[in-house]
Each structure stands twice: as structure tokens, then as C-alpha cells.
Amino acid sequence: MDRADGFPAFVAVAEPELLGTAFLLTGSRRDAEALVLTALAQVHRRWRRLGSVQAATEEARRSLVAAALQPGAPQQVEDAGGPGPSPVDHRWLQALHRLAPRTRAAAVLQLHDGLDATATADLLGCDPATAVADLQTALHTLEPLLPAAEPPPVAAPAPAVDPPDDPADDDPYAIYRRPR
């Protein structure tokens, strides 16, 4: 891939998604921006060798996850005041950050980024069964925040209306006659 031509376009497309992932991993916009900047710098250095946008995206995600899982990585959810998340989103972020870092990363990668268990396991350095178990743990923790499932609406029965009498109903040969 051509570094001069393709990388700015890659950043324009990938940066918003990477920022969302990093924000969910860190809980802070400032920390998320720092992680994304570092990840994009690493991708830029390897841009020609990566060979595809998909490989570049995977490399950036790998960098985000590795940085978020490092000991001492920021684990603080930003305060609900200011331009940050709404109070409802803040509750979700707090619940997400009560999870162990790897469990949180598994949930973010599978639920937010839409990765399957195999791709998640590859990024986390574990087997797919562990990635699935981490997601189940995360869902168990996050479940109380889900809105209660509403029962499906019950349709009112159709009113019983007799169809108007059709004189052709009494004549078995009516279908063979020409209309008048």
C-alpha cells in the first residue's frame, strides 16, 4: 500500500471506530485519543508491509487492546459532567469498567466491534472458548442495565363481520357465467 496516498484515507475512515473502541476500553476520551494516536502511529510505520486496510485495522485494534491490557493502563471512567457521556451511558461505562480488563476487552471487541470469538481470542491471546466465557461474564454483569423485555403487543381480535350476501354464493355455476 502506498503510504502517501492511502494512509490519510485509512485514518479518516478508521479513526472514529477506533476512538469508540478505545473509549470503551479506557473510559476516558483523553486516554482513548492517546491510545488511538499511538495505534495509528504504529500502523503508519508498518503501512506498506500491512498490505490491506483490513490488516491495518487489525493491527490498530491489536495495539489498542495491548495498551489497554497493560498493567497500569488507565481504568478510570470520566466524570459524567461536561461534554462526556449522558448519565445513562455513564452507568453503562461504570458497569463495563467493573469488569476485569480482559473481560471488558472481550465484550467491547465482540459487542461493539462485531468481532467473532476467534478474532477476539486472537487479539486477546487466548483460546476462543475463553473469549466466549469472558463475553458471558460481561453480559451477566451488564444484564441488570438492559431494559426489561416488553411482551409482544397482543393484537385485538378482528371484529366479527359477516360479509355481504352475494347472490353468486347460492349458484354453483356462477363462476362459469359472464359478468353482467
Protein Blocks (a to p, Z undefined) as FASTA:
>chain_A
ZZklmmmmmmmmmmmmmmmmmmmmnopaklmmmmmmmmmmmmmmmmmmnopaklmmmmmm
mmmmmmmmpghiacbdcdfehjbdcfklmmmmmmmmmpcfklmmmmmmmmmnopafklmm
mmnopafklmmmmmmmmmmmmmmmpccddddddddddddddddddfklmmmklmmpccZZ
